[in-house]
């Protein structure tokens, strides 16, 4: 995510962490009052800062002493209710607070206006939960209607990641000048994993298949992978490159081989788009374009992913790994941004071997649908008097795939508010269902 999307003003007086259940869980990670330490033992860097192009960086510092991209979407769609298999929605309605939508019924969960929220899965749970940044009220955790405060400090960014490889999500959180911290929800235990203030980060799985890591971009010292040993409390750090640009975009997915670890793709501005895979060099330039935005998508059958890229010079392209780089195909040269919302992929009908379709919002209003499996057709999807703020995919109608779209239309639209789209929704019937006249917070 872009740092500019995550940054919110810190409180004038920065309170120390107020860790939930600090008394019963002890203060082993901090001082006698349970406060965070001034420095982490293994913080990610005050070292190297290799300022080179990605292709020339090969240092492996793994043992030093290792789903968003742009924008915030104020809708989380996941299976929050373990009593059924359907997805539900948790929606940030700004000053109206957070609301839960299940089986056509809205219930308010909080009257406080959140700054951001992300979906995660608690250890041992069979459903999903959310972590919510309530600004100066700190970081909170929601589970089946119950709230727990995780920290009294205002986060600048966060993502869920299984970085200790126990099969459950943890949080990696950017606390600005306090650095990057790791939270294990199972014990509400905080660990500082860097004392530096990052630009932004994301979940990745580029080291070993099925074992996730956190990836953070730090000013001057570049891109770092962070993960924890699954047999001890030791943290591992690997500098992937010393080259970093404030406006970089990134994505992690199976672009080269679904049977191996994921690949990390990064926008290095005028240096182009690069792919990181430990088996390939490790950095390979896959395009010279300077993109506005990147996103993974699944075309061409199989289980490998392809890549969507919006070129800063104009045009939306999709790329497919050909064994040594990416082959690029133009989808459209119509104006799709960056003033417009970004694309969202989803599995519209489930009859084409899992190939996804892509909804492409237009700067001038309306949106198109790109269907690769139907002969790469590009057709109008919604009229030009509708303006998309953002789109979120999920499985609200329990089709067994992400076939539902939650679409937020802004106030300039014919009927603003939050809508659900499902090609063959049941029981709502074909097409569109308006579920709220209020517009969720968020932009993309």
C-alpha positions as CSV (number, residue, x, y, z in Angstrom):
1,X,0.0,0.0,0.0
2,X,1.0,3.5,-0.5
3,X,2.3,5.2,2.6
4,X,0.2,8.3,1.8
5,X,-2.9,6.2,2.1
6,X,-1.9,4.8,5.5
7,X,-0.6,8.0,7.2
8,X,-2.8,9.5,9.8
9,X,-1.6,12.2,12.3
10,X,-0.2,10.7,15.5
11,X,-1.6,12.0,18.8
12,X,0.2,15.2,20.1
13,X,1.4,13.2,23.0
14,X,2.4,9.7,21.9
15,X,1.2,7.3,24.6
16,X,3.2,4.2,25.2
17,X,1.6,0.9,24.1
18,X,-1.4,-0.2,26.1
19,X,-1.2,-3.9,25.5
20,X,-4.4,-5.8,25.9
21,X,-4.2,-8.2,28.8
22,X,-0.7,-7.1,29.6
23,X,-1.0,-8.1,33.3
24,X,-2.1,-11.7,32.7
25,X,0.3,-12.2,29.8
26,X,3.3,-10.6,31.4
27,X,5.7,-7.9,30.2
28,X,8.6,-10.1,29.0
29,X,8.8,-8.1,25.7
30,X,9.0,-4.7,27.4
31,X,9.9,-3.1,30.7
32,X,8.4,-3.8,34.1
33,X,5.2,-1.8,33.1
34,X,4.6,-3.8,29.9
35,X,5.8,-0.9,27.7
36,X,7.7,-1.5,24.4
37,X,11.5,-1.5,24.6
38,X,13.4,1.5,23.2
39,X,15.2,-0.7,20.7
40,X,14.6,-4.2,19.3
41,X,17.4,-6.7,19.6
42,X,17.3,-7.6,15.9
43,X,15.9,-4.5,14.2
44,X,16.1,-4.4,10.4
45,X,18.4,-1.9,9.7
46,X,20.9,0.4,10.4
47,X,23.1,-1.5,8.0
48,X,24.2,-1.5,4.3
49,X,21.6,0.5,2.5
50,X,22.8,-0.9,-0.8
51,X,21.8,1.8,-3.3
52,X,21.8,-0.2,-6.6
53,X,19.3,-1.3,-9.2
54,X,17.5,-4.5,-8.2
55,X,19.4,-6.7,-10.7
56,X,22.7,-6.1,-9.1
57,X,21.7,-6.9,-5.5
58,X,22.3,-10.5,-4.4
59,X,23.4,-10.3,-0.8
60,X,21.7,-12.8,1.4
61,X,21.5,-11.5,5.0
62,X,18.9,-13.9,6.2
63,X,20.9,-14.4,9.5
64,X,21.5,-10.7,10.3
65,X,23.0,-10.1,13.9
66,X,12.4,-12.9,6.3
67,X,-6.1,-8.2,-0.2
68,X,-5.7,-4.2,-1.5
69,X,-1.6,-2.9,-3.2
70,X,-2.9,0.7,-3.4
71,X,-5.6,2.3,-1.3
72,X,-7.9,1.6,1.6
73,X,-11.2,-0.2,1.0
74,X,-13.7,0.3,3.9
75,X,-15.4,-3.1,3.3
76,X,-14.2,-6.4,4.5
77,X,-16.0,-9.4,3.0
78,X,-15.1,-12.8,4.6
79,X,-16.7,-15.6,6.6
80,X,-17.1,-13.8,10.0
81,X,-19.9,-16.2,11.1
82,X,-18.8,-19.8,11.7
83,X,-22.4,-21.0,11.8
84,X,-22.6,-20.8,8.0
85,X,-20.3,-21.0,5.0
86,X,-21.3,-17.7,3.5
87,X,-19.2,-14.6,3.6
88,X,-20.5,-11.5,5.5
89,X,-19.5,-7.9,5.3
90,X,-18.0,-5.5,7.9
91,X,-18.3,-1.9,6.6
92,X,-16.6,1.3,7.6
93,X,-19.4,3.9,7.2
94,X,-17.2,6.8,8.4
95,X,-18.9,8.9,11.1
96,X,-21.7,6.3,11.3
97,X,-19.2,3.7,12.6
98,X,-18.7,0.0,11.7
99,X,-21.7,-2.1,10.6
100,X,-22.1,-5.8,10.1
101,X,-24.2,-7.2,7.2
102,X,-25.4,-10.8,7.4
103,X,-28.3,-12.4,5.6
104,X,-29.7,-9.0,4.6
105,X,-29.6,-7.5,8.1
106,X,-27.4,-4.6,9.3
107,X,-26.2,-4.4,12.9
108,X,-23.9,-1.7,14.3
109,X,-20.6,-2.9,15.8
110,X,-19.1,0.4,16.7
111,X,-20.1,4.1,16.6
112,X,-16.5,5.2,16.3
113,X,-15.1,6.2,12.9
114,X,-12.2,3.9,12.0
115,X,-9.1,5.0,10.1
116,X,-8.6,1.5,8.6
117,X,-9.4,-2.1,9.1
118,X,-8.1,-5.5,7.8
119,X,-9.4,-9.1,7.9
120,X,-7.4,-11.8,9.7
121,X,-7.9,-15.2,11.2
122,X,-7.5,-15.9,14.9
123,X,-5.6,-19.0,16.1
124,X,-8.0,-22.0,16.4
125,X,-11.0,-20.1,14.9
126,X,-13.0,-21.4,12.0
127,X,-14.1,-17.9,10.9
128,X,-12.5,-14.5,10.3
129,X,-12.0,-11.4,12.4
130,X,-10.9,-7.8,11.9
131,X,-8.2,-5.6,13.2
132,X,-9.2,-1.9,13.3
133,X,-7.2,1.3,13.6
134,X,-9.4,3.7,15.6
135,X,-6.8,6.6,15.4
136,X,-6.0,8.1,18.7
137,X,-8.1,5.3,20.4
138,X,-5.5,2.8,19.2
139,X,-5.6,-0.6,17.6
140,X,-8.6,-3.0,18.3
141,X,-9.6,-6.5,17.5
142,X,-13.2,-7.6,16.7
143,X,-14.3,-11.2,17.0
144,X,-18.0,-12.2,16.7
145,X,-19.1,-8.8,18.1
146,X,-16.6,-8.7,20.9
147,X,-13.9,-6.0,21.1
148,X,-10.4,-6.2,22.6
149,X,-7.9,-3.3,22.6
150,X,-4.5,-4.4,21.3
151,X,-2.6,-1.1,21.6
152,X,-3.3,2.5,22.7
153,X,-1.0,3.8,19.9
154,X,-2.3,5.0,16.5
155,X,-1.0,2.7,13.7
156,X,0.1,4.1,10.3
157,X,-0.4,0.8,8.5
158,X,-0.8,-2.9,9.1
159,X,-1.4,-6.3,7.4
160,X,-2.2,-9.9,8.5
161,X,0.5,-12.5,7.9
162,X,1.4,-16.0,9.2
163,X,5.0,-15.0,9.8
164,X,5.7,-17.6,12.4
165,X,4.3,-20.4,10.3
166,X,1.8,-21.8,12.8
167,X,-1.1,-21.7,10.4
168,X,-2.8,-18.7,11.9
169,X,-2.5,-14.9,11.2
170,X,-0.4,-12.5,13.1
171,X,-0.2,-8.7,12.6
172,X,2.7,-6.7,11.5
173,X,2.0,-3.0,12.3
174,X,3.7,0.2,11.3
175,X,3.7,2.5,14.4
176,X,5.6,5.3,12.6
177,X,8.5,6.6,14.6
178,X,8.1,3.6,17.1
179,X,9.0,1.2,14.2
180,X,7.5,-2.0,13.1
181,X,5.9,-4.4,15.6
182,X,4.6,-8.0,15.5
183,X,1.6,-9.1,17.4
184,X,0.8,-12.8,18.1
185,X,-3.0,-12.7,18.8
186,X,-2.9,-16.1,20.6
187,X,-1.0,-14.5,23.5
188,X,-1.5,-10.8,22.8
189,X,2.3,-10.6,22.8
190,X,4.1,-7.7,21.1
191,X,7.6,-7.8,19.6
192,X,9.4,-4.9,18.0
193,X,10.9,-6.2,14.7
194,X,12.4,-2.9,13.5
195,X,13.1,0.4,15.0
196,X,12.8,2.2,11.7
197,X,9.8,4.0,10.3
198,X,8.8,2.3,7.0
199,X,7.0,3.6,3.9
200,X,4.7,0.6,3.7
201,X,4.6,-3.2,3.5
202,X,2.7,-6.4,2.5
203,X,2.3,-10.1,3.1
204,X,4.5,-12.2,0.9
205,X,5.5,-15.9,0.5
206,X,8.7,-15.7,-1.6
207,X,11.0,-17.7,0.7
208,X,9.6,-21.2,1.0
209,X,6.3,-22.5,-0.4
210,X,3.5,-22.1,2.2
211,X,5.6,-20.1,4.7
212,X,4.6,-16.4,4.7
213,X,6.8,-13.4,5.5
214,X,6.3,-9.7,6.0
215,X,7.9,-7.3,3.4
216,X,8.7,-3.7,4.4
217,X,10.1,-0.8,2.5
218,X,12.4,1.4,4.5
219,X,13.8,4.9,3.5
220,X,17.4,4.6,2.5
221,X,17.9,0.9,3.4
222,X,15.5,-0.6,0.9
223,X,13.2,-3.6,0.9
224,X,13.4,-6.2,3.7
225,X,11.8,-9.6,4.3
226,X,11.0,-10.5,7.9
227,X,9.9,-13.7,9.5
228,X,10.2,-15.7,12.7
229,X,11.7,-19.1,13.3
230,X,8.9,-21.7,13.9
231,X,11.0,-23.4,16.5
232,X,12.3,-20.4,18.5
233,X,11.8,-16.7,19.1
234,X,14.6,-15.8,16.7
235,X,13.7,-13.4,13.9
236,X,15.3,-13.6,10.4
237,X,15.9,-10.6,8.1
238,X,16.8,-10.6,4.5
239,X,17.5,-7.4,2.4
240,X,16.0,-8.0,-1.0
241,X,17.3,-4.8,-2.5
242,X,18.6,-1.4,-1.4
243,X,16.7,0.4,-4.1
244,X,13.5,1.9,-3.0
245,X,11.1,4.6,-4.3
246,X,8.4,6.3,-2.2
247,X,5.8,5.6,-4.9
248,X,6.6,1.9,-5.4
249,X,3.7,-0.5,-5.8
250,X,4.0,-4.2,-5.1
251,X,2.2,-7.6,-5.2
252,X,3.0,-11.1,-4.1
253,X,1.5,-14.1,-6.0
254,X,2.3,-17.3,-8.0
255,X,3.4,-15.8,-11.2
256,X,6.1,-18.3,-12.3
257,X,5.1,-21.6,-10.7
258,X,2.2,-22.4,-8.4
259,X,4.0,-25.4,-6.9
260,X,6.8,-23.1,-5.7
261,X,6.9,-20.1,-3.4
262,X,5.3,-16.9,-4.5
263,X,7.0,-14.2,-6.5
264,X,7.3,-10.6,-5.4
265,X,6.7,-8.0,-8.1
266,X,7.7,-4.4,-7.5
267,X,7.4,-1.1,-9.3
268,X,10.7,0.7,-9.2
269,X,9.4,3.8,-10.9
270,X,11.7,4.8,-13.9
271,X,13.6,1.5,-13.4
272,X,10.5,-0.4,-14.5
273,X,8.8,-3.5,-13.0
274,X,10.9,-6.2,-11.5
275,X,10.1,-9.8,-10.2
276,X,11.9,-11.3,-7.3
277,X,12.2,-15.1,-7.1
278,X,15.0,-16.9,-5.3
279,X,15.2,-19.3,-8.3
280,X,15.5,-16.6,-10.9
281,X,18.5,-14.5,-10.2
282,X,16.9,-13.2,-7.8
283,X,15.6,-10.1,-9.6
284,X,14.3,-10.1,-13.2
285,X,13.1,-7.1,-15.1
286,X,9.7,-7.9,-16.5
287,X,8.8,-4.6,-18.0
288,X,10.3,-1.2,-18.6
289,X,7.0,0.6,-18.0
290,X,6.5,2.8,-15.0
291,X,3.1,1.7,-13.7
292,X,0.6,3.5,-11.6
293,X,-0.8,0.3,-10.1
294,X,-0.3,-3.5,-10.1
295,X,-2.6,-6.4,-9.3
296,X,-2.5,-10.2,-9.5
297,X,-5.2,-11.9,-11.6
298,X,-5.8,-15.5,-12.8
299,X,-6.2,-16.1,-16.5
300,X,-5.1,-18.9,-18.9
301,X,-6.4,-21.7,-16.7
302,X,-4.3,-23.6,-14.2
303,X,-3.3,-22.2,-10.9
304,X,-0.6,-19.7,-11.8
305,X,-1.4,-16.0,-11.6
306,X,-1.0,-13.3,-14.2
307,X,-0.3,-9.6,-13.6
308,X,-2.4,-6.5,-14.3
309,X,-0.4,-3.3,-14.8
310,X,-1.7,0.3,-15.5
311,X,1.0,2.1,-17.4
312,X,1.7,5.6,-16.3
313,X,2.1,6.5,-20.0
314,X,-1.4,5.1,-20.7
315,X,-3.1,1.7,-21.2
316,X,-4.1,-1.3,-19.1
317,X,-2.0,-4.4,-19.8
318,X,-1.9,-8.0,-18.5
319,X,1.3,-10.0,-18.4
320,X,2.0,-13.7,-18.4
321,X,5.3,-15.3,-17.4
322,X,6.8,-17.1,-20.4
323,X,9.8,-18.8,-18.7
324,X,12.2,-15.9,-18.6
325,X,10.1,-12.7,-18.4
326,X,6.5,-11.5,-19.0
327,X,4.7,-11.3,-22.3
328,X,2.4,-8.3,-22.2
329,X,-1.0,-7.8,-23.9
330,X,-3.0,-4.5,-24.1
331,X,-6.5,-4.7,-22.6
332,X,-7.5,-1.1,-23.2
333,X,-6.0,2.3,-23.8
334,X,-9.1,4.1,-22.5
335,X,-8.6,6.4,-19.5
336,X,-8.8,4.4,-16.4
337,X,-6.8,6.6,-14.0
338,X,-5.1,7.1,-11.8
339,X,-8.2,9.3,-11.1
340,X,-10.5,6.3,-11.3
341,X,-10.8,3.4,-8.9
342,X,-8.5,0.5,-9.6
343,X,-9.6,-2.9,-11.1
344,X,-11.0,-5.8,-9.2
345,X,-10.9,-9.4,-10.4
346,X,-13.5,-12.0,-9.5
347,X,-14.8,-15.4,-10.7
348,X,-18.0,-14.4,-12.4
349,X,-19.5,-17.7,-13.4
350,X,-17.3,-20.6,-12.4
351,X,-17.6,-22.4,-15.7
352,X,-14.3,-21.4,-17.3
353,X,-11.7,-23.4,-15.2
354,X,-11.4,-20.7,-12.6
355,X,-10.4,-18.0,-15.0
356,X,-11.2,-14.6,-13.5
357,X,-13.0,-11.7,-15.0
358,X,-11.8,-8.1,-14.3
359,X,-14.0,-5.0,-13.7
360,X,-12.2,-1.9,-14.9
361,X,-13.7,1.5,-13.6
362,X,-13.3,4.5,-15.9
363,X,-12.2,8.0,-15.1
364,X,-15.1,9.5,-16.9
365,X,-17.6,7.2,-15.1
366,X,-19.0,3.7,-15.6
367,X,-17.0,0.5,-15.7
368,X,-16.0,-2.2,-18.3
369,X,-15.7,-6.0,-17.9
370,X,-12.7,-7.8,-19.3
371,X,-13.3,-11.5,-19.9
372,X,-10.1,-13.4,-21.1
373,X,-11.8,-16.8,-21.4
374,X,-14.5,-15.3,-23.6
375,X,-12.1,-14.3,-26.3
376,X,-10.6,-11.3,-24.4
377,X,-13.8,-9.4,-24.7
378,X,-13.9,-5.9,-23.2
379,X,-17.5,-4.7,-22.8
380,X,-19.5,-2.1,-20.9
381,X,-20.5,-3.3,-17.4
382,X,-22.1,-0.3,-15.7
383,X,-23.4,3.0,-17.1
384,X,-21.3,6.2,-17.2
385,X,-23.5,8.0,-14.6
386,X,-22.1,5.7,-11.9
387,X,-18.7,6.4,-10.4
388,X,-16.9,3.7,-8.5
389,X,-15.0,4.5,-5.3
390,X,-13.7,0.9,-4.9
391,X,-14.7,-2.8,-5.4
392,X,-14.3,-5.7,-3.0
393,X,-14.8,-9.4,-3.9
394,X,-16.0,-12.3,-1.8
395,X,-18.5,-15.2,-1.6
396,X,-21.6,-13.7,0.0
397,X,-23.9,-16.2,-1.7
398,X,-21.8,-19.2,-0.9
399,X,-21.0,-20.2,-4.4
400,X,-17.7,-21.7,-3.4
401,X,-15.7,-19.0,-5.2
402,X,-15.2,-15.3,-5.1
403,X,-18.1,-14.5,-7.3
404,X,-19.7,-11.6,-5.4
405,X,-18.7,-7.9,-5.7
406,X,-19.3,-5.2,-3.2
407,X,-19.3,-1.9,-5.1
408,X,-19.2,1.5,-3.5
409,X,-20.6,4.2,-5.8
410,X,-19.8,7.8,-4.8
411,X,-22.3,10.7,-4.4
412,X,-22.1,11.7,-8.1
413,X,-23.6,8.4,-9.1
414,X,-27.2,7.7,-10.3
415,X,-27.8,5.8,-7.1
416,X,-25.0,6.3,-4.6
417,X,-24.3,3.8,-1.8
418,X,-23.2,0.2,-1.4
419,X,-24.3,-2.5,-3.8
420,X,-23.8,-6.2,-4.2
421,X,-23.3,-7.8,-7.6
422,X,-23.7,-11.5,-8.3
423,X,-24.4,-12.9,-11.8
424,X,-26.8,-15.6,-10.5
425,X,-27.4,-14.5,-6.9
426,X,-29.8,-16.6,-4.9
427,X,-32.3,-15.5,-3.5
428,X,-31.7,-12.0,-4.7
429,X,-32.0,-12.9,-8.3
430,X,-29.9,-11.8,-11.3
431,X,-27.5,-8.9,-11.0
432,X,-27.6,-6.0,-8.6
433,X,-28.8,-5.6,-5.0
434,X,-28.6,-2.2,-3.2
435,X,-27.8,-2.8,0.5
436,X,-27.1,0.7,1.7
437,X,-27.7,4.3,0.7
438,X,-24.7,5.3,2.8
439,X,-21.3,5.4,1.1
440,X,-18.4,3.5,2.8
441,X,-15.2,5.2,3.6
442,X,-12.3,4.3,1.2
443,X,-10.7,5.0,-2.0
444,X,-8.6,3.0,-4.5
